[in-house]
Amino acid sequence: MLGWLVVAATALRLGLRMRRARRAGERRPPELRRRHLRLARPAVLALLAGFAAGPVSAVALRGFGAFESFHGFAGLAAATLFAAAGWLGHRIARGRSRAVEAHGLLGALALLGAALAAVAGLSLLP
């Protein structure tokens, strides 16, 4: 999961570079968008799959309740934000939305929530 968070952070950096270019009125290099999509799509899918596996693992392997800890709730918040950012990004890529600022904010908040969940999860390690 930490590896995918690094990939998501890299995608966020690329998105921020596109934002900077857009705000400066510069033409953004098309390669930035391609790289952003190439990294963000699998990262979001992997992080959502990891989130789905978390409660199963907690209950089946560790004997915990599914959402007994702050880690579980932080993960739920991060997964919700990643799903929303991914859904909005998909709409933007298809030309069905122009809410790029909201997409960026959701992505940044998702990454922050995931980092918080990762830190909270350290206390659950054996």
C-alpha positions in Angstrom: 0.0 0.0 0.0 2.8 2.4 0.8 4.2 1.9 -2.7 0.9 2.8 -4.2 0.7 5.9 -2.0 4.1 7.0 -3.5 2.6 6.5 -7.0 -0.4 8.5 -6.1 1.8 11.3 -4.7 3.7 11.3 -7.9 0.4 11.6 -9.9 -0.5 14.5 -7.6 2.7 16.3 -8.3 2.1 16.0 -12.0 -1.4 17.3 -11.5 0.0 20.3 -9.6 2.4 21.0 -12.4 -0.6 21.1 -14.9 -2.4 23.4 -12.5 0.5 25.8 -12.3 0.8 25.9 -16.1 -3.0 26.5 -16.5 -3.0 29.3 -13.9 0.1 30.9 -15.5 -1.8 30.9 -18.8 0.9 28.6 -20.3 0.2 25.7 -22.6 0.6 22.5 -20.6 2.8 19.8 -22.1 0.5 16.9 -23.3 3.0 14.4 -21.8 2.1 15.7 -18.3 -1.6 14.6 -18.7 -0.6 11.3 -20.1 1.8 10.6 -17.3 -0.7 11.8 -14.7 -3.4 9.4 -16.1 -0.9 6.5 -16.5 0.0 6.8 -12.8 -3.2 7.9 -11.2 -5.6 5.3 -12.6 -3.8 2.2 -11.4 -2.9 3.9 -8.1 -6.5 4.7 -7.3 -7.7 1.1 -8.3 -4.9 -0.5 -6.2 -5.6 1.7 -3.2 -9.4 1.0 -3.4 -8.6 -2.7 -3.6 -6.3 -2.5 -0.6 -9.1 -0.7 1.3 -11.6 -3.4 0.4 -9.1 -6.0 1.7 -8.5 -4.2 4.9 -11.7 -5.1 6.8 -11.6 -8.6 5.5 -8.1 -9.0 6.8 -8.9 -7.4 10.1 -11.9 -9.7 10.8 -10.6 -13.0 9.2 -6.9 -12.9 10.0 -6.6 -10.7 13.1 -9.8 -11.1 14.9 -10.5 -7.4 15.0 -13.8 -5.7 14.3 -14.0 -4.2 10.8 -13.9 -0.6 11.8 -12.8 -0.7 15.5 -9.9 1.6 15.1 -9.1 5.1 13.9 -7.1 3.5 11.1 -10.3 1.9 9.7 -12.2 5.2 9.7 -9.3 7.2 8.2 -9.0 4.5 5.5 -12.7 4.8 4.8 -12.4 8.5 4.5 -9.4 8.2 2.2 -11.0 5.6 0.0 -14.1 7.7 -0.4 -12.0 10.7 -1.4 -9.9 8.6 -3.8 -13.1 7.2 -5.4 -14.6 10.7 -5.7 -11.3 12.0 -7.2 -11.1 9.1 -9.6 -14.8 9.4 -10.7 -14.4 13.1 -11.3 -11.1 12.6 -13.1 -12.8 10.1 -15.3 -15.5 12.6 -16.2 -12.9 15.3 -16.9 -11.0 12.9 -19.2 -14.2 12.2 -21.1 -15.0 15.8 -21.5 -18.1 15.6 -19.2 -16.8 17.9 -16.5 -14.4 20.9 -16.2 -14.2 20.7 -12.4 -10.4 20.4 -12.4 -10.0 22.4 -9.2 -12.4 20.1 -7.3 -10.6 17.1 -8.8 -7.3 18.3 -7.5 -8.6 19.2 -4.1 -10.2 15.7 -3.7 -7.0 14.1 -4.8 -4.9 16.1 -2.3 -7.3 15.4 0.5 -7.4 11.7 -0.4 -3.6 11.4 -0.2 -3.6 13.3 3.1 -6.2 10.9 4.5 -4.3 7.9 3.2 -1.1 9.1 4.9 -3.1 9.6 8.1 -4.5 6.1 7.8 -1.0 4.7 7.2 0.4 6.4 10.3 -2.6 5.2 12.4 -2.1 1.7 11.1 1.4 1.5 12.6 -0.2 1.0 16.0 -2.0 -2.1 14.7 1.2 -3.9 13.6 2.1 -7.0 15.6 
